[in-house]
């Protein structure tokens, strides 16, 4: 179970890092009237969150394989 959660976090983290525009389109674009593009801050914060998710996923996989 924890191994699958680690894989999921790793996949979501990589997706957030490489496709922040798609994340914005799914979660935030409907909240804006013009909905043209996300701000630079949104893109960077999504990528940083993706890096953190990826690190936690890798850490979980590492711990699972050690134990």
Secondary structure, DSSP 8 states (H G I E B T S, - for coil): -HHHHHHHHHHHHHHHHH-HHHHHHHHTGGG-SS-----HHHHHHHHHHHHHHHHHHHHHHHHHHH-
